[in-house]
Amino acid sequence: MLVQGLATTGFSMREWEILVYLEQHGQATASELADAFMVTRTLISRNTWRLIQDDLIQSQVNQTDRRIVWLTLTINGQETVQKSVRQVQANLKDSNQSYNLNKLTKQVETLSQQLAKIN
């Protein structure tokens, strides 16, 4: 269902996970993200590169240990995450309503068939 909810945001599932993780934790390294999602650092780097290019996240080198690069949301990234969360919720609500409507339609068909048998 989440994939359906993400359909109109333009984000892959992994990009969405990265954005939400950074929104919840404030900052993270690529290694931390790779560990959190149980994927390779290379895969995380590919995903974060696109998000950096889209000005949704930024990288900052740690001044005391230049091997550490922190990833954080930009202001644009924070706004995009908030907007996307609302969009995903709306998409899921619509999807849930469609599911409920289909379920109700099937129940009405079943009742109609049972009434036809009685008559």
N, C-alpha and C positions, 0 to 999 in steps of 0.2 A: 504494500500500500504506500510506503514511503516513496518508492520509485515513482509511482503515479503522482504523488504530491510534489515531487521535485521536477516533474516533466516541464513545467512552464518557467522554472527558474534558470535553466541553462547550466546548472551545476551537475557534475557527476556525483555519485554517491560519496566517493572518496573526498572530493573537493568540499562537499557539504559537511562531511565529518570533520575535516580539518578546520573549516570556518567555525563550526559550533564548538569544537574543542578549544580553539583559541579564545572564543567568546566566553567560554566558561572558566578557563584557566588563566587567561590574561596573556600568557606567553608560553612558548615551548620551543625546544630544539627539534630539528628534523629527526634525530635519533629517538627523542621522547615520543614523537608522533608515530614513528615506525614501530616502536615497542607497543604503544597504546593500541594500534590497529593491526598489529602482528603482520606487517608487510616489510619489504626491504626499504632501506633508506633511499635507494635509487628511485623507487616508485613514489615515495613521498616527495623527493626533490622534483620530479617531473610535475606532480600536482601543484606543489607550492610555487614553482616557476611560473605557471600560468596565472596563479592567483596574484603573484607579485606583479606580473605584466599588466594585469587588470586593475592594479592599484587597490587590491582588497587586503593584502597583507604586506608587511614590510620586514626586512631582515636588518638586524643590528648586531654588529660584532661586539662581543664582550671585551671591554678595554683591558681587563686584567689577564684574560686568557683568550687570545685571538682565535683559538681553535673552536670556541663556542660561538655559535650564531643563533641569536634569539629571533623567533618569528612572532610577530604581533599583528593584530588587526589594525588597519588604518582607520581613520574616521569614516572614509567611504566604505570600508569593509564592515564596520560596526553598523552603519545605516543599512547596508545591503543585507546583512544577516537578519536584522530586525524586520526589514521588508519581506525577505524571503521566508522567514518563520510565519509571518501572517499569511503569505501566499500558500505555503505548504499546508497550513491549518485550513485555509479556505478550500484548497484542492481536496484535502482529506475529508472535509465536511461534505463537499459535493459528491465525492466518491461514496461516502457512507450513505448519503441520501439516495444515490442511485442504487446502491446495494439494497437498502431498505425498500425502495420502490419496486425493484425486481422481485424481492421476497414477497411483498404484499401482492403483487400481480400474480405470482404463482399460487399464493394462498386463495385468492379470489377465483382463479381458474379451477382449482381443486374443489372449492365449495360449489362452483357452478356445475361441475361434473357430477358431484354428489347430489345436488338438487335435481339435475336432469334424470338421474337414476331413480329418485324418489317419485318424480312425476311420471 
